[in-house]
Amino acid sequence: MASKRATISDVASLAGVSIATASKALNGRQDVRAATRERVLAAAAELSFQPNALARGLISGQTRTVGLLTSDSVGRFGIPVLLGAEDAFGAGEMAVLLCDARGDAIREQHHLRALLSRRVDGLIVVGESTNPRPSVSKDLPIPVVYAYGPSEDPDDVSFVPDDVGAATMAVNHLLALGRRRIAHVTGPGHYKAARDREEGLRQALAAAGLEQAGQTLSGVWSQRWGRHAAEILLMAEPEIDAVFCGSDQIAAGFVEAARERGRRVPDDIAVVGYDNWEVLSTETRPALTTVDMNLELLGRTAAQHLFAAIDGRATPGVHKMPCQLVIRDSTSPPGIS
């Protein structure tokens, strides 16, 4: 027969205090003597007492639940952000309600109403790209933090990868290897990520006095585009010795086409990708040097700042999170395999 679950009355009885005093001690209230608090906590540990979440919620006005609203729950960017956020919420003993709007504004409004009806304490909105998105904060009575895709409202709290800084870091790596004819193959210009990564490239080249180092080609985020861009570049600019690609898909396609045209990577051309999508970055031959946006860390940080906002300590503005360059074989110096 299962043992009876301990109640706060049992804890109070064992500790020799009133139920009110036991409750104050367990909730960290300051108006309880240290010796009394220790006695109550020891009794709770001995009885394996677990506070009732509903009762705690009635006392604190919080439900200890949060919402995660995404349009990219199956995408390679949304998943690590969600995992990082969920890690932080789990450590804070918060329950998580996940909703996928699938890029549909009507579906998103439906999910927002459902989350509010469940009295969530706060919400993280995960974008499908780094393009700014419409704010939902002013229509909601709870704190909201935006992750990966920032809010259009600068008064909201948003966390995004520092694409400009990461691109500068990637190009500086190529420059440090002695590469000087650096081309750029990236995605569509209507993506802020593509524009920011090109800006980072331009800043690094300008600082090195190489403003005209190589041309930029924009297309779709795909291996096919990477192959096509390689054919264009290697025919028009056979002297290029490095390529900074806006995604690992593009980089993988570029490496494949360069090899087919007899160009060795990295001996003839060093290649850097972006995203550290390991399905591609570690399986491409040679393995890709690439930028890792640290999206799990971004998700955890967003969750931690949601905790702060729930406690009345919001941190408004767009916060840029540092990225990391993962160096692999596609940029090894010539002569080193």
C-alpha atoms as one frame of an Amber mdcrd trajectory, in Angstrom:
protein
   0.000   0.000   0.000   1.384   3.427  -0.967   2.462   5.633   1.946   0.409
   8.754   2.632   1.874  11.943   1.183   3.123  14.312   3.896   1.206  17.548
   4.400   2.311  20.898   5.818   0.333  19.979   8.940   2.617  16.925   9.368
   5.708  19.119   8.954   4.406  21.651  11.490   3.582  18.884  13.996   7.020
  17.261  13.698   8.794  20.627  13.983   6.654  21.686  16.941   5.362  24.885
  15.322   2.080  26.228  13.973   1.045  25.618  10.354   1.424  29.358   9.668
   5.018  29.344  10.950   5.869  26.227   8.927   4.463  27.868   5.801   6.516
  31.023   6.372   9.700  28.999   6.915   9.184  26.889   3.806   8.516  29.979
   1.675  11.684  31.755   2.830   9.926  34.526   4.730  12.263  36.658   6.806
  10.007  36.913   9.874  10.997  33.435  11.121  13.897  32.813  13.483  16.850
  30.961  11.923  16.658  28.094  14.431  12.925  27.666  13.761  13.474  27.691
  10.004  16.159  25.020  10.292  13.850  22.858  12.402  11.023  23.173   9.861
  13.322  22.419   6.908  14.729  19.378   8.703  11.193  18.110   9.384  10.229
  18.666   5.728  13.304  16.725   4.576  12.606  13.875   7.004   9.020  13.577
   5.731   9.995  14.060   2.042   7.487  16.906   1.989   6.719  18.416  -1.434
   4.766  21.721  -1.433   1.513  21.623  -3.373   2.024  23.699  -6.521  -1.605
  24.849  -6.639  -1.561  25.961  -3.007   1.742  27.804  -3.504   0.266  29.477
  -6.544  -2.755  30.707  -4.602  -0.443  32.223  -1.986   2.084  33.801  -4.387
  -0.272  34.691  -7.233   1.945  32.651  -9.596   1.262  29.331 -11.294   4.935
  28.411 -11.882   4.111  27.800 -15.544   5.445  29.641 -18.581   4.602  29.604
 -22.254   6.967  28.967 -25.165   5.480  30.236 -28.417   7.369  29.354 -31.587
   6.929  29.269 -35.339   9.940  26.974 -35.778   9.470  23.982 -33.459  10.833
  21.591 -36.103  13.578  23.896 -37.396  17.263  23.624 -36.628  17.285  27.142
 -35.127  14.166  26.922 -32.975  14.932  23.539 -31.392  18.210  24.471 -29.629
  16.676  27.752 -28.396  13.736  25.814 -26.976  16.022  23.216 -25.374  18.108
  25.901 -23.702  15.039  27.696 -22.382  13.513  24.460 -21.120  16.750  23.628
 -19.261  16.570  26.930 -17.393  12.875  26.540 -16.619  13.447  23.008 -15.340
  16.196  24.236 -13.018  13.765  26.868 -11.742  11.029  24.238 -11.246   8.780
  25.893 -13.823   6.385  23.902 -15.994   6.489  24.708 -19.724   3.588  24.893
 -22.191   4.847  24.736 -25.796   2.771  26.125 -28.671   3.699  26.126 -32.371
   2.048  28.861 -34.458   3.645  27.548 -37.686   4.053  31.096 -38.963   0.283
  31.714 -38.892  -0.829  34.967 -37.181  -4.349  33.653 -36.470  -2.968  30.466
 -34.923  -0.578  32.597 -32.856  -3.458  34.659 -31.419  -5.320  31.449 -30.568
  -2.280  30.112 -28.687  -1.842  33.411 -26.819  -5.458  33.291 -25.616  -5.025
  29.652 -24.550  -1.829  30.426 -22.609  -3.472  33.358 -20.826  -6.435  31.180
 -19.898  -3.970  28.843 -18.188  -2.569  31.811 -16.238   1.050  31.411 -17.330
   3.450  33.694 -15.439   5.392  34.725 -18.552   6.104  33.949 -22.183   9.067
  33.410 -24.498   8.430  34.031 -28.192  10.927  32.204 -30.432  11.363  33.584
 -33.946  11.943  31.563 -37.102  14.566  34.052 -38.307  16.415  37.073 -36.930
  14.069  39.422 -38.799  12.231  41.681 -36.297   8.660  40.553 -35.660   5.531
  42.395 -34.433   5.338  42.813 -30.678   2.654  40.991 -28.691   3.696  42.446
 -25.337   1.373  45.446 -25.142  -1.690  43.215 -25.494  -0.619  40.868 -22.697
  -0.721  41.282 -18.897   2.400  39.112 -18.430   6.130  39.611 -19.169   7.349
  38.541 -22.621  10.904  37.835 -23.816  11.762  37.384 -27.508  14.468  34.907
 -28.539  16.291  34.652 -31.894  13.706  36.840 -33.653  13.614  40.250 -31.904
  10.525  42.361 -31.286  10.016  45.455 -33.433   9.451  47.393 -30.198  12.767
  48.524 -28.615  11.069  48.633 -25.216  10.612  44.853 -25.310  13.246  42.349
 -24.136  14.919  40.529 -27.055  17.919  38.201 -27.391  19.572  37.624 -30.773
  22.895  36.230 -32.040  25.516  38.868 -32.851  25.714  38.125 -36.577  27.813
  41.195 -37.386  30.394  40.352 -34.741  30.427  36.674 -35.687  30.993  37.418
 -39.374  33.831  39.785 -38.491  35.373  37.023 -36.368  35.090  34.501 -39.220
  36.698  36.816 -41.782  39.453  37.812 -39.358  40.247  34.093 -39.079  40.688
  33.904 -42.852  42.820  37.048 -42.853  45.010  35.595 -40.094  45.659  32.604
 -42.370  47.017  34.957 -45.020  43.940  34.871 -47.269  43.351  38.140 -49.116
  40.914  37.420 -51.987  37.855  36.665 -49.894  34.464  36.247 -51.561  31.080
  35.986 -49.846  28.219  33.662 -50.785  25.064  34.170 -48.753  21.275  34.015
 -48.604  18.488  36.371 -49.717  18.872  40.050 -48.867  15.447  40.257 -47.224
  16.877  38.222 -44.328  18.463  40.426 -41.679  20.908  37.609 -40.979  22.247
  37.824 -44.555  22.602  41.615 -44.347  24.274  41.500 -40.928  26.746  38.813
 -41.966  27.713  40.798 -45.053  28.142  43.895 -42.868  30.494  41.965 -40.576
  32.502  40.839 -43.601  32.765  44.413 -44.895  33.899  45.707 -41.518  36.666
  43.103 -41.263  37.882  43.721 -44.817  37.808  47.509 -44.378  39.857  47.252
 -41.179  42.433  45.239 -43.155  42.416  47.714 -46.061  40.824  45.164 -48.385
  37.480  46.774 -49.277  37.558  45.275 -52.793  38.765  41.824 -51.769  36.005
  39.832 -53.455  32.406  39.997 -54.572  29.241  39.008 -52.736  26.744  36.625
 -54.330  23.245  36.292 -52.846  20.850  33.426 -53.453  18.810  30.938 -51.430
  19.955  29.089 -48.308  20.757  25.804 -50.071  23.542  23.471 -51.175  22.363
  23.882 -54.761  22.970  27.626 -54.542  26.388  26.962 -53.020  27.329  24.755
 -55.979  26.028  27.282 -58.497  27.820  30.167 -56.780  31.080  28.210 -56.820
  30.810  27.750 -60.584  30.179  31.488 -61.053  32.984  32.597 -58.747  35.636
  30.168 -59.889  35.027  31.149 -63.495  34.848  34.921 -62.911  37.466  35.207
 -60.147  39.819  32.215 -60.338  42.267  33.998 -58.023  39.997  33.910 -54.932
  41.654  32.091 -52.047  38.838  32.096 -49.464  35.050  32.120 -49.260  32.896
  33.095 -46.294  29.493  31.432 -46.704  26.296  32.619 -45.004  25.229  29.084
 -44.033  26.617  25.564 -43.767  24.304  24.441 -46.564  25.837  26.984 -48.920
  29.347  26.100 -47.743  28.804  22.359 -48.268  27.595  22.974 -51.822  30.526
  25.301 -52.515  33.087  22.742 -51.304  31.512  20.035 -53.446  31.572  22.148
 -56.635  35.091  23.440 -55.964  36.354  19.881 -55.640  34.675  18.919 -58.907
  36.519  21.798 -60.620  39.858  20.620 -59.286  40.218  23.239 -56.530  41.537
  21.887 -53.238  39.944  22.944 -49.947  41.645  24.395 -47.968  44.944  24.465
 -49.903  43.608  26.493 -52.836  40.474  27.921 -51.217  39.653  28.149 -47.509
  35.913  27.898 -46.755  33.986  29.066 -43.683  30.319  28.239 -43.102  27.717
  29.494 -40.628  25.292  27.805 -38.163  27.424  24.775 -37.131  24.637  22.478
 -38.307  26.542  19.309 -37.498  24.610  17.139 -39.951  26.555  19.090 -42.582
  29.476  20.773 -40.853  31.067  17.584 -39.506  30.132  15.345 -42.443  31.362
  17.568 -45.288  34.817  16.596 -46.549  36.815  18.417 -45.387  34.822  19.201
 -42.242  33.665  22.815 -42.159  35.039  25.631 -40.091  31.838  27.416 -39.119
  30.150  29.888 -36.785  28.140  28.420 -33.909  25.457  30.844 -32.704  25.283
  29.191 -29.245  21.509  28.986 -29.519  21.023  26.811 -26.433  22.842  29.460
 -24.387  20.674  32.124 -26.021  17.555  30.187 -24.996  18.779  29.724 -21.410
  19.645  33.410 -21.154  16.234  34.419 -22.464  14.595  32.175 -19.847  16.717
  33.641 -17.046  15.708  37.147 -18.089  12.066  36.074 -18.158  12.497  35.028
 -14.507  13.843  38.525 -13.822  10.933  40.149 -15.677   8.426  38.073 -13.683
  10.102  39.439 -10.543   9.703  42.989 -11.869  13.282  43.373 -13.129  12.828
  43.533 -16.906  15.864  44.300 -19.114  14.449  46.073 -22.203  16.327  46.325
 -25.477  17.846  44.023 -28.099  20.647  42.045 -26.464  23.236  40.590 -28.873
  24.684  37.266 -27.763  28.262  36.339 -28.738  28.851  33.521 -31.205  31.752
  31.066 -31.444  34.004  30.092 -34.354  34.456  26.310 -34.575  37.663  25.683
 -36.518  37.866  22.518 -38.605  39.725  21.268 -41.694  38.205  23.556 -44.337
  40.461  26.435 -43.253  43.660  24.605 -42.313  46.689  26.580 -43.568  48.110
  25.357 -46.901  50.332  22.343 -46.459  48.600  21.219 -43.250  46.066  18.440
 -43.590
